[in-house]
Amino acid sequence: MRVLFVGDVVAHPGKRMLKNNLKSFLAERKVDACVVNAENSAAGLGINYSSAKDLFSYGADCLTLGNHSFSCVDYLRFADSEKKIVRPANVSDAWPGFDEYLIDLGEKGRLLVISLMGQIFITPNADSPFSYFEKNIERWKKEYTPTNILVDFHAETTSEKLAFGAFADGKVSLVLGTHTHVVTADETILPCGTGYITDVGMTGTRAGIIGMNPDASLRRLKDKLPSKYLPAEGEAEMNAILAELDTNTGKCLKIERVRLYE
């Protein structure tokens, strides 16, 4: 099974990048399943119905979210009806939405997509991703009988992401870090067969700071004053992971960083 995971899509430049390039890339690289982190796809903060519809039309089979899941209130309108959108599972039971989604590819296998959120320097507060994983891994396998499992691990710190990768090694096919928007050069296959990267990076414009207008970041960091983040405009890039998974063993056979530019 060949899986493409696209890093955090930020606002219009990120969506434009996928609109113009994703389908051709999926066809050229013979990708079986495409998962996209879409938590910043609606004007740089959250997700709405329009951005979700667009990303599915561009070739996404499943969308994952993170700490900005409900930053756009429109998501509340369809959170409980769109099963192909997965928000972090280790959160309050009061959160609407879905914890997991199975992409059934028939003879190609079954990919279960999970989103979990870290606990360090990130809000809203989440339950322990380690405990949640331990409590649910056997249920996932029994309920869905997946050939492969992908975990989008949405967290702030490198140490927590590395720790979760080591913890989940051999139990899932992929642990892919998101949230910080800066791609890391540490893609690897861990000792027990799990494909891992600390952060996939973002899909958005290179002109700003993590896809957003630099003025707000400078006001916050230099002047210590509040400022509303607004999306930046400019040429975009797509950061993603392309992985080849063994549907018999559940292990990752190959993991590759992908970076495309406008």
C-alpha positions as CSV (number, residue, x, y, z in Angstrom):
1,M,0.0,0.0,0.0
2,R,1.3,3.4,-1.0
3,V,0.2,6.2,1.3
4,L,0.7,10.0,1.0
5,F,0.3,12.1,4.1
6,V,0.2,15.9,3.4
7,G,1.4,18.3,6.1
8,D,-0.8,21.0,7.6
9,V,-2.6,22.9,4.8
10,V,-2.5,26.6,5.6
11,A,-5.1,28.9,4.0
12,H,-5.6,29.7,0.3
13,P,-1.9,29.2,-0.8
14,G,-1.9,25.7,0.6
15,K,-5.2,24.8,-1.0
16,R,-4.1,26.3,-4.3
17,M,-1.0,24.1,-4.2
18,L,-3.0,21.0,-3.8
19,K,-5.6,22.0,-6.3
20,N,-3.0,22.4,-9.0
21,N,-0.7,19.5,-8.1
22,L,-2.1,16.8,-5.8
23,K,-4.1,14.7,-8.3
24,S,-1.3,14.5,-10.8
25,F,1.2,13.6,-8.1
26,L,-1.1,10.8,-6.8
27,A,-1.4,9.4,-10.3
28,E,2.3,9.7,-11.1
29,R,3.5,8.1,-7.9
30,K,0.7,5.5,-7.9
31,V,-0.6,6.5,-4.5
32,D,-3.4,4.3,-3.0
33,A,-4.5,6.5,-0.1
34,C,-4.1,10.2,0.6
35,V,-4.4,11.7,4.1
36,V,-4.3,15.5,4.6
37,N,-3.9,17.5,7.8
38,A,-6.5,20.3,7.3
39,E,-6.7,22.0,10.7
40,N,-5.6,25.4,9.2
41,S,-7.3,25.1,5.8
42,A,-10.0,27.7,6.5
43,A,-8.2,31.1,6.2
44,G,-5.3,29.8,8.3
45,L,-7.3,28.7,11.4
46,G,-9.6,25.7,11.6
47,I,-11.7,24.0,9.0
48,N,-15.0,24.8,7.4
49,Y,-17.3,23.0,5.0
50,S,-16.0,24.8,2.0
51,S,-12.3,24.0,2.6
52,A,-13.1,20.3,3.5
53,K,-15.1,19.9,0.3
54,D,-12.3,21.5,-1.7
55,L,-9.6,19.2,-0.2
56,F,-11.7,16.0,-0.9
57,S,-12.2,17.2,-4.5
58,Y,-8.4,17.6,-4.9
59,G,-7.8,14.0,-4.0
60,A,-7.8,13.6,-0.2
61,D,-9.4,10.4,1.2
62,C,-9.3,11.5,4.8
63,L,-8.6,14.8,6.7
64,T,-7.0,15.0,10.1
65,L,-7.2,17.9,12.5
66,G,-5.4,19.1,15.7
67,N,-5.6,21.7,18.4
68,H,-7.4,24.1,16.0
69,S,-10.2,21.7,15.3
70,F,-12.9,24.1,16.5
71,S,-11.2,27.4,15.7
72,C,-13.7,27.8,12.9
73,V,-17.2,27.4,14.4
74,D,-18.5,26.1,11.0
75,Y,-16.9,22.7,11.7
76,L,-19.5,22.2,14.5
77,R,-22.2,22.2,11.9
78,F,-20.9,19.0,10.2
79,A,-18.5,17.5,12.7
80,D,-20.9,14.6,13.6
81,S,-21.8,13.8,10.0
82,E,-18.5,13.8,8.0
83,K,-16.8,10.6,9.0
84,K,-13.8,11.2,6.8
85,I,-12.6,14.1,9.0
86,V,-10.8,12.8,12.1
87,R,-10.1,15.2,15.0
88,P,-7.8,14.2,18.0
89,A,-9.2,11.3,19.8
90,N,-7.6,11.8,23.3
91,V,-9.8,14.8,24.2
92,S,-12.9,15.6,26.1
93,D,-15.8,13.3,25.4
94,A,-17.9,16.4,24.8
95,W,-16.1,17.1,21.6
96,P,-18.2,16.3,18.5
97,G,-16.6,14.6,15.6
98,F,-14.9,11.3,14.9
99,D,-12.0,9.6,16.6
100,E,-10.9,7.3,13.7
101,Y,-11.6,6.5,10.0
102,L,-10.9,3.4,8.0
103,I,-9.9,3.8,4.3
104,D,-10.9,0.5,2.8
105,L,-9.0,-0.1,-0.4
106,G,-10.2,-3.7,-1.1
107,E,-7.4,-5.9,-2.2
108,K,-4.9,-3.1,-1.6
109,G,-5.7,-3.3,2.2
110,R,-7.3,-1.2,4.9
111,L,-5.7,1.9,6.4
112,L,-7.0,3.0,9.8
113,V,-6.3,6.8,10.4
114,I,-6.0,8.0,14.0
115,S,-5.3,11.5,15.3
116,L,-3.7,12.0,18.7
117,M,-2.6,15.2,20.4
118,G,0.3,15.9,22.6
119,Q,0.2,17.4,26.1
120,I,3.3,19.7,26.3
121,F,2.9,23.4,25.5
122,I,-0.3,22.9,23.5
123,T,-3.9,23.8,24.2
124,P,-6.6,22.7,24.6
125,N,-5.5,20.2,27.2
126,A,-5.6,16.6,26.1
127,D,-5.5,13.3,27.9
128,S,-2.3,11.2,27.8
129,P,-1.8,10.0,24.2
130,F,0.2,7.1,25.6
131,S,-2.7,5.9,27.9
132,Y,-5.3,6.5,25.2
133,F,-3.3,4.5,22.7
134,E,-2.8,1.6,25.2
135,K,-6.5,1.4,26.0
136,N,-7.6,1.5,22.3
137,I,-5.0,-0.3,20.2
138,E,-6.6,-3.8,20.6
139,R,-10.1,-2.3,20.1
140,W,-8.9,-0.7,16.8
141,K,-7.5,-4.0,15.6
142,K,-10.6,-6.0,16.6
143,E,-13.2,-3.5,15.4
144,Y,-11.6,-2.5,12.0
145,T,-9.1,-5.4,11.3
146,P,-6.8,-2.9,9.5
147,T,-3.9,-4.1,7.5
148,N,-2.1,-0.8,8.5
149,I,-2.5,2.0,11.0
150,L,-1.5,5.7,10.5
151,V,-1.2,8.0,13.5
152,D,-1.1,11.8,13.0
153,F,0.6,12.8,16.2
154,H,-0.2,16.5,16.6
155,A,2.3,17.9,19.2
156,E,4.6,20.8,20.0
157,T,7.8,19.3,21.3
158,T,10.3,17.1,19.5
159,S,10.9,15.1,22.7
160,E,7.2,14.1,23.0
161,K,6.9,13.2,19.4
162,L,10.1,11.1,19.5
163,A,8.8,9.4,22.7
164,F,5.5,8.5,21.2
165,G,7.3,7.1,18.1
166,A,9.4,4.9,20.3
167,F,6.3,3.9,22.3
168,A,4.2,3.0,19.2
169,D,7.0,1.3,17.3
170,G,5.9,-2.0,16.0
171,K,2.3,-1.4,16.9
172,V,1.3,0.8,14.0
173,S,2.6,1.4,10.5
174,L,3.2,5.2,10.7
175,V,3.7,7.9,13.3
176,L,3.8,11.3,11.6
177,G,4.3,14.4,13.5
178,T,2.3,17.6,12.7
179,H,1.6,21.1,14.3
180,T,4.9,23.0,14.1
181,H,4.8,23.5,10.3
182,V,8.6,23.1,9.9
183,V,9.6,19.9,8.2
184,T,12.3,17.9,10.0
185,A,15.0,15.8,8.3
186,D,14.6,12.7,10.4
187,E,12.3,10.4,8.5
188,T,13.1,6.8,9.4
189,I,11.9,3.3,9.9
190,L,12.1,2.6,13.6
191,P,13.6,-0.7,14.8
192,C,10.3,-2.6,15.0
193,G,9.0,-1.4,11.6
194,T,7.1,1.8,12.2
195,G,7.7,4.7,9.8
196,Y,8.4,7.9,11.7
197,I,9.1,11.7,11.2
198,T,9.0,14.4,13.9
199,D,7.2,16.9,11.7
200,V,5.9,16.5,8.2
201,G,5.9,20.3,7.7
202,M,3.2,22.5,6.2
203,T,1.6,23.0,2.9
204,G,1.3,26.8,2.4
205,T,3.3,29.9,1.4
206,R,7.0,30.2,2.0
207,A,6.5,34.0,2.2
208,G,5.2,34.2,5.8
209,I,6.1,32.7,9.2
210,I,4.7,29.2,9.3
211,G,2.2,30.3,6.6
212,M,1.0,33.4,8.4
213,N,1.6,37.1,7.9
214,P,5.0,37.9,9.6
215,D,3.7,41.2,11.2
216,A,1.5,39.4,13.8
217,S,4.4,37.2,14.8
218,L,6.8,40.1,15.1
219,R,4.2,42.1,17.2
220,R,3.8,39.1,19.5
221,L,7.4,38.1,19.8
222,K,9.3,41.4,19.5
223,D,6.8,43.9,21.0
224,K,5.0,41.4,23.4
225,L,1.6,42.7,22.2
226,P,-1.4,40.8,21.1
227,S,-2.1,40.5,17.4
228,K,-4.4,38.5,15.2
229,Y,-2.8,36.0,12.9
230,L,-3.7,36.5,9.2
231,P,-2.6,34.2,6.4
232,A,0.3,35.2,4.3
233,E,0.2,35.3,0.5
234,G,2.8,34.2,-1.9
235,E,4.3,31.2,-3.7
236,A,3.4,27.9,-2.0
237,E,5.1,24.6,-1.2
238,M,3.7,21.1,-0.4
239,N,5.4,19.1,2.3
240,A,4.4,15.5,2.6
241,I,5.5,11.9,3.4
242,L,5.2,9.1,0.9
243,A,5.3,5.7,2.5
244,E,5.1,2.1,1.3
245,L,3.4,-0.2,3.7
246,D,3.4,-4.0,4.0
247,T,-0.3,-5.1,4.2
248,N,0.8,-8.5,5.6
249,T,3.0,-7.4,8.4
250,G,1.7,-3.9,9.0
251,K,5.2,-2.6,8.8
252,C,6.6,0.4,6.9
253,L,8.9,-0.7,4.0
254,K,9.9,2.7,2.7
255,I,9.4,6.3,3.9
256,E,10.3,9.4,1.8
257,R,10.0,13.1,2.3
258,V,8.2,14.9,-0.5
259,R,8.6,18.7,-1.2
260,L,6.9,20.4,-4.2
261,Y,7.1,24.1,-5.1
262,E,4.9,26.3,-7.2
